Amino acid sequence: MRIAAVEVVVTCPGRNFVTLRITTEDGITGLGDATLNGRELAVEAYLREHVVPLLVGRDASAIEDTWQYLYRGAYWRRGPVTMAAIAAVDTALWDIKARAAGMPLYQLLGGACRVGALAYGHASGRDLPELFDSIRAHLERGFRAIRVQTGIPGLDTVYGVAASAAGGGDRYDYEPARPTALPVEESWDTRAYLRHVPSVFEAVRSEFGPALPLLHDGHHRMTPIEAARLGKALEPYDLFWLEDATPGEDQAALRLIRQHTTTPLAIGEVFNSIHDYTTLLSERLIDYVRSAVTHTGGVTALKKVLDFAAVYGVKSGMHGPTDISPVGMAAALHLDLAVHNFGIQEYMPHTAETLEVFRTSYTFVDGLLHPSDSPGLGVELDVDAAGRFPYRAAYLPVNRLADGTLHDW
Ligand SMILES: [Mg+2]
């Protein structure tokens, strides 16, 4: 089963996606997601110029060998651009292998360990009434676990908070990547944030009771001691996790947080290698692995990370914002079903335009996602529809303190 053709498709049905489509000599196609939010064309060029010429004629069934060929063959290892490109190839080859077998991918990964993947949705509000409306709307849509992000008194815009209460309805309307000439500049004040957030969780717990799993994303903005303080302050509200408390590249920072709080910790959405986790896992500094298939070298590589995590009792909590394309989301759902140490899956529904380009078969019923039993990933790419939505440059925001200092966004 040789690879006959490889295409890179860039499309913007509301936001940019980069998709790799591999076709074999016998006409089986496979899809892989290579979307790197805000830096999409770097991966497109990496694939087109450096990877596609290596693939034509290769054995499509040799997935591990192809992974090693691209990883070791580049000499320059790791990095978000390289690993997103490898992820797309790897995912597309798994899609082909499963389609050729006539099975959903999760069967090739060992079969289902559960009936569906518990998903969490994104509730947010600029104030408590908006936040409560957003939580209620998510519960009505079937979510059984909720991420809570809130406006901060004194700050105009805050990460993760929808611009209007309409975001609490069918569609989460917070879209940080914006098609502006330069990145939008937001403002930040960690002390105001630390004063406010515990009171929000106190209010949410008294309104919605003790049972609902609640999550919160710190988005890399705290120092280790600030994060330790927040984790301690949130202990009475029994969070499912506190995510990205500190910048991800400093694994040792988690040691200090861990020494001070029993609030469960999740990190890893900006990681791209198993080597980013060695200290975190072997010292049991985290509880959930946040990596996505799309940004961590594909199904092959993320399965290894999750097996490594399982040794230490650490569970999965894969990144699932809308910049993970439906192809990347489907790949995540197959892994969610197949690994024993599944924890939870982030889920933000895509727009109608996106689902016009990517025809999905995964389902969301009673709070659980299922990838479907269609052969392969269960996603089809409509190339004609993709062509109707050309690429538009968009940037993630940057963040400044009141005195102008650039802070982590
Ligand atoms: Mg996050």
Residues whose N, C-alpha, C, O or C-beta is under 5 A from the ligand:
A	BS01	MG	D217
